Amino acid sequence: MEDEDTLYVIDGFEQLSAQQMFDMTVEHIQKTRRRSHKAHYGCSYSGSGCAASVFLKPEFHEAADPLGAWSGLARDGKVPEHELDFVKELQKAHDFSSDDEFMEQWNYRMRDIAEGYGLDTSQLETLEGVEYFPLAS
């Protein structure tokens, strides 16, 4: 049973660097290859799981859905504010990529995040069948 002080995050979350978080997200999306989005909640941690779902314990995915974006989870005390803005950027890359060209658009957005945070993109190079192209302005 969950109490109000229960944190939904995986063990060791607050020790993860932005690079580690970036790589975990890339690995997760490489497996799912699609958006995880619900009409009523927006970002969906359940199902295939959004970009930030890898930072949540699986048993809390469904409970997190109604709270919306990572900032909502932080506001409600379900996740710490560790790398809050960075996780929000990872979610935006996922949520704002269209279904029909999801992987290509997500790849571009993730490269942009990596550049802004000074991260290594070698994990993105492992994406099979995904071409890199700049988004139209």
Buried (B, 14 or more C-beta within 10 A) or exposed (E): EEEEEEBBBBEEBEEBEBBEBBBBBBEBBBEBBBBBBBEEBBBBBBBBBBBBBBBBBEEBBEBBBEBBBBBBBBEBEBBBEBBBEBBBBBBBBBBEBEEEEBBBBBBBBBBBBBEEBEBEBEBBEEBEEBEEEEEEE
